[in-house]
Amino acid sequence: MARALIVSISGVSDRTLADVDTFRGQLADRGVPASFLVAPRLAGGYRLDRDPGTVEWLTGQRDRGDAIVLHGFDEAATKARRGEFAALPAHEANLRLTAADRTLEHLGLRTRLFAAPRWNVSEGTITVLPRNGFRLLAGLNGITDLVRGQTVRARVLGIGEGFLTEPWWCRTLVLSAERTARRAGVVRVAVAARHLRRSGPRQAMLDAIDLALMHSCIPSVYRWRPLPALSDAA
């Protein structure tokens, strides 16, 4: 997975869809796909199953080659400044994963990929992910194939959702992305959708993407590739 570029967007809803769609168009102009981190429920009472417009849009993006990644259930924090799955024991993680998975399946957006809110996952969550059929975990510091038990080390560089949004951090993100790309690494940039309406964070994301492309990073999405033997059998 050397020299790869993965762009992810979280928090897509009817409130942010216009900004996300514009940004997605800018990615398309560059030949870059997107990975959408989707949760059934968001803060403020939002429920994806009551937002058919966003469901239809996400379905269309997936059909065009973008990825859908389960991103928690309802943004609940188990501790201050901790993500929903950061400290959950296996039993509680299993309940939330099951509920979220069923909702996405009902909406036609089921996925076998998982990224926890704020990117942090407990050991209990890691234990139950494969039991619930998940094959890939996108974590803060790497991408883990849950079937093979292999991890590609690559840290997320993000804006919002646990990451800062100040101008100095946006500059740091761009510089870090370029440094990773120069070293033929995996550039993972992530943005919370609500920040795309601001020119600074949006431009920082585009600058990081452009630099990664300049250094020959190959645009990709979060995906799990089946074992060759399984592909042959199919």
Secondary structure, DSSP 8 states (H G I E B T S, - for coil): -TTEEEEEEE--STTTHHHHHHHHHHHHHTT---EEEE-SEETTTEEGGG-HHHHHHHHHHHHTT-EEEE--SS---SSTT--TTSS--HHHHHHHHHHHHHHHHHTT---SEE--GGG---HHHHHHHHHTT--EEE-SSEEEETTTTEEEE--EEEESTTS--SHHHHHHHHHHHHHHHHTT-EEEEEEEGGGTTSHHHHHHHHHHHHHHHHTT-EEE-------HHHHHH-
